[in-house]
Amino acid sequence: MPKALSKSYNLRKKIWHRFLRRPITLSRAYDRKVKNPELTVIFLHGISATSDTWRMTFKQFSKAPELKRVRLIALDLLGFGKSLQTDWLDYDYNDYETALEQTLIKLKITGPVVIVGHSMGSLIAASFAVTRHSYEDANIVRLILVSPPVLMSNELARMPDRVYSKSYGSLQKLAKEEPVMEVIANLVQRFSSFNSSYIKTPAFGRSMEQVILNPKNFQTFCKLKTPTLIVHGHFDPLVMRSNLKQVAIKNPNVRFISVIGHHDISAQKRSKIFIELKQVLREEKEKREN
């Protein structure tokens, strides 16, 4: 459940972070540390969710002998879970990326890094890789983006995109004005990582506007230089499959696969993530040997 945005809480955080310029870092819900890791994998969840999105993934991956030398970290994004929740942040790409960068520096992450994002977390991961590819002694070697809701830019948008965008953008407004929307949201969260308690928070509304409905998302994906795997659920009602295929056509660094499933992390999606991580480990081993 989100923390109450009390005046005293906001004032303390505002003074500490905004005025004293103390860096904002993200809360670690899970951190499987290993000595001298061959790879570090960062997991980012989607909007109105928490790192609990990855609970089954961590349970499976932690037991896999192939990943015994891999550090696994799940983070709560700004405004969600146990990370900072406040009403003075913009919850735009700069806020999310700065907090992610400061977190990786604080955790002293070095060596090759894979970022695995789900939904909005995929958008943040892609933007981070484009704008802040290297930091300190670490390097992003792969992106695994699950169910990224990528919309075409305004000048390229087709009618389905515009309808989709309008529907997505209306969610918070409906939640504020129509009690039935909360009932629907409560129903949705039974079958997904979506948490209806965040729907009226500043983080939800501003993230929807600044990140999910950002008209530059398609161009960002087309600019990716980091090898990227996009994993799409074939029956996902929240993601435009055709847009993701267009990204893969325009950008040779991006691969697109579609599996049986909806928006959340299904067993089939976990399997594709696992296979990709093993491939990255093989590639990194070859680099060290050469």
Secondary structure, DSSP 8 states (H G I E B T S, - for coil): ------HHHHHHHIIIIIIS------EEEEEE--SS-SEEEEEE--TT--GGGGHHHHHHHHT-GGGTTEEEEEEE-TTSTTS---SS---SHHHHHHHHHHHHHHTT--EEEEEEEETHHHHHHHHHHHH--EETTEEEEEEEEES------TTT--HHHHHHHHHHHTHHHHHHH-HHHHHHHHHHHTSSS--GGGTTSHHHHHHIIIIIT-TTHHHHHHT--S-EEEEEETT-TTS-HHHHHHHHHH-TTEEEEEES--SS--HHHHHHHHHHHHHHHHHHHHHHH-
